[in-house]
Amino acid sequence: MSEVKIKVGITHGDINGIGYEVIFKTFADARVYDSFVPVIYGSSKVAAYHRKALNISNFSLNSINNIEDAHDKRVNIINCLDDNIRVELGKSTSIGGDSAFKALERAVKDLKAGKIDVLVTAPINKENIQSETFNFPGHTEYLHQAAGDGEALMLMVSEHMKVGVVAGHVPIKEVPSKITEENILKKLRTLNKSLQIDFSVRKPRIAVLGLNPHAGDGGVLGTEEQDIIIPTLEKAKQEGIMALGPFPADGLFGSEQFKNFDGILAMYHDQGLAPFKTLTFSKGVNFTAGLPFIRTSPDHGTAFEIAGMDKANATSFKEAVYLAVDVCRNRKMNVELLKNPLKTYDISEMEQKDGE
């Protein structure tokens, strides 16, 4: 009996950016979806516009009205927009934002209904997508509300590191107010569980960064480490979470000490994402950990400046698709394993019994 293929929902993102280009390049080789079914939530007309701009003649899409009609050996596309849509390559427009939201809304509806197994989102423009129906800093916050439960954690994933943040899409002046025992513990629990369930790490080692330069230098450069972070790490350890630190961010990344850990929890956005993208750009993936469903995206933006020029690197988007599929398989496997875990033994106890 053949394995049921994973259905991968893909939102087209901002129609004036590089979303369609990286989608086309990812699925140019039909062998990449032998084990899953790609379904684009977008527009056949917009796709055709991008194919013409990119001079792509050997790529076809199977246009369908709903997910039930998806062909398991084709790249499918569900039309979420009307035919009067206007594409203006390289420009940030309200139509581009509205089109991105309509595709996202339709895909999330199918995701919540279990009609697709995972969601991969092409980049949106966080400014032009704002409206009465979308008033969020980004995908992560919107998906957290859509899920209705769970603790959403933006987790940047690559071959070399996995970096989450306590304070995500917030202005830098608001960061200190977000660094609380409650928030840090929530993110640590989410990161620890995701490493176990989504990435099959049995006993994760997590490095926690300090908020201040040099992790406060013993209180000389700030007291958040002593007053908040260190006591919180002690509570995390009491819960069985192996959270170590706080580490100075520059030292952890600069000395490659980060390679000794399964995950890293940064205090704020740029503290974690700047070194992550410096070390892994074009191969990194943004994964929304902690939700009941699976969502990934590339670690880059709309790149309006190169839209339609055949200059976009599709590696990150391709990695986002692969990661979504891998996490889906891992999650199914590990949830089953945790229902009936193997009995574990403490080595020191066994040695003591042998010596009796």
Secondary structure, 3 states (H helix, E strand, C coil): CCCCCEEEEEECCCCCCCHHHHHHHHCCCHHHHCCEEEEEEECHHHHHHHHHHCCCCCCCCEEECCHHHCCCCCCEEEECCCCCCCCCCCCCCHHHHHHHHHHHHHHHHHHHCCCCCEEEECCCCCCCCCCCCCCCCCHHHHHHHHHCCCCCEEEEECCCCEEEEEECCCCHHHHHHHCCHHHHHHHHHHHHHHHHHCCCCCCCEEEEECCCHHHHHHHCCCCHHHHHHHHHHHHHHHCCCEEEEEECHHHHHHCCHHHHCCEEEEEEHHHHHHHHHHHHCCCCEEEEECCCCEEEEECCCCCHHHCCCCCCCCHHHHHHHHHHHHHHHHHHHHHHHHHCCCCCCCHHHHHHHHHC
